[in-house]
């Protein structure tokens, strides 16, 4: 038997390690309380106990220096980078939504571009009557509701900002993403321990429910509520009587006029629309294209990995991805099918009998404004394209599709007047020009990142300072030295 060379041994080891890293963790390896042999830290069965522990975490953070907080945040960033692939794989395995590689990139984005303690800046004012110091203080214990679309990313992003601001945190994760969310909670607590600080800074539930959320919202120790989710849960926290930050749904339109670089616009839109299978709320959900460039744009989208379906096929697919529900008053509404949200384009096409390869990442269709694909936020790699005559019609229809949510909007154009008109009319928190939608949260664009985009309550692109309250300290007739 021939002896293996050192290089051959290295190649075999590298191959085995690669296979181990690419494998999706089995459900036997994780649940809402553990990963492998590691039991998660900070997970409780009772919300009252979780809040009490988060309050102890708050007192510990409150007594830390800014440098000590930043050491914890540095450890959170380090562990997030190291374990991004694990969280991405568990996220897809648990929820069935999104793409592993895209989720990995989102975790790296959170690690690199979520602001820490540098975001907390004090102000001073001096005058004839002395000195006034304004500092950004913590609220105390923050109650955070997180989504299934970006579960671990939101937990880590919020934890960095809330700890930087000096708060304790208790999470009530989405029931469909408990294990992924709690892995991130455990990561934050492991980072605290590694930095020589308390084992438990942030807390969560092993089985979050509507009841545990209600307990959190009414508990006297919870001073701030932060909700990243759909309109129902956002409405609930805004009705709690407490200070609340609500990051609600969007239905972001994208306009392409006849001055745009059409091939670049086509690729950018498909890149943004298909990132993590359209799960981010900022992603392009419907396109309004000038009629004189629409065919060229569609050709570019097909070249970029899209599959064009007919109007009849779009109507057939609509009946599958949108489910009709009738309420007690007899009113019928449509909501997205959980079995379709965040699924690959080829999986959705298979539902209407179309077989495609992995190279197809988006489904496009030429449709009218009234189509269900335009009127409903799908969170799937499906992009309806509506032809318009001019900028007036484009802005009118795009604003009507966005429906006043003030979340995100996008436009591809070299006409500054058109760009400005749309930005003024749509009034969204994020407005991206000539780039994929994800540039709006710092991925390929300038600025910090967040997965809590608070349009309904006005905080916008949240960061550490969003989770603070102002405190004023006045020294009358003193400390002014000029």
Secondary structure as GFF3:
##gff-version 3
##sequence-region A 1 482
A	DSSP	alpha_helix	6	22	.	.	.	ID=ss1
A	DSSP	three_ten_helix	27	29	.	.	.	ID=ss2
A	DSSP	beta_strand	34	35	.	.	.	ID=ss3
A	DSSP	beta_strand	38	39	.	.	.	ID=ss4
A	DSSP	beta_strand	43	44	.	.	.	ID=ss5
A	DSSP	alpha_helix	47	62	.	.	.	ID=ss6
A	DSSP	alpha_helix	66	82	.	.	.	ID=ss7
A	DSSP	alpha_helix	84	95	.	.	.	ID=ss8
A	DSSP	alpha_helix	100	113	.	.	.	ID=ss9
A	DSSP	three_ten_helix	117	119	.	.	.	ID=ss10
A	DSSP	beta_strand	123	127	.	.	.	ID=ss11
A	DSSP	beta_strand	130	138	.	.	.	ID=ss12
A	DSSP	beta_strand	141	145	.	.	.	ID=ss13
A	DSSP	alpha_helix	151	164	.	.	.	ID=ss14
A	DSSP	beta_strand	168	172	.	.	.	ID=ss15
A	DSSP	three_ten_helix	175	177	.	.	.	ID=ss16
A	DSSP	alpha_helix	178	194	.	.	.	ID=ss17
A	DSSP	beta_strand	202	205	.	.	.	ID=ss18
A	DSSP	alpha_helix	210	218	.	.	.	ID=ss19
A	DSSP	beta_strand	222	228	.	.	.	ID=ss20
A	DSSP	alpha_helix	231	238	.	.	.	ID=ss21
A	DSSP	beta_strand	243	247	.	.	.	ID=ss22
A	DSSP	beta_strand	253	256	.	.	.	ID=ss23
A	DSSP	alpha_helix	262	274	.	.	.	ID=ss24
A	DSSP	three_ten_helix	275	278	.	.	.	ID=ss25
A	DSSP	beta_strand	286	290	.	.	.	ID=ss26
A	DSSP	alpha_helix	291	303	.	.	.	ID=ss27
A	DSSP	beta_strand	306	309	.	.	.	ID=ss28
A	DSSP	alpha_helix	311	321	.	.	.	ID=ss29
A	DSSP	beta_strand	322	326	.	.	.	ID=ss30
A	DSSP	beta_strand	332	336	.	.	.	ID=ss31
A	DSSP	alpha_helix	345	350	.	.	.	ID=ss32
A	DSSP	beta_strand	362	367	.	.	.	ID=ss33
A	DSSP	alpha_helix	372	375	.	.	.	ID=ss34
A	DSSP	beta_strand	382	388	.	.	.	ID=ss35
A	DSSP	alpha_helix	391	402	.	.	.	ID=ss36
A	DSSP	beta_strand	408	412	.	.	.	ID=ss37
A	DSSP	alpha_helix	416	426	.	.	.	ID=ss38
A	DSSP	beta_strand	430	433	.	.	.	ID=ss39
A	DSSP	three_ten_helix	437	441	.	.	.	ID=ss40
A	DSSP	beta_strand	453	454	.	.	.	ID=ss41
A	DSSP	beta_strand	460	461	.	.	.	ID=ss42
A	DSSP	three_ten_helix	464	467	.	.	.	ID=ss43
A	DSSP	beta_strand	468	476	.	.	.	ID=ss44
###
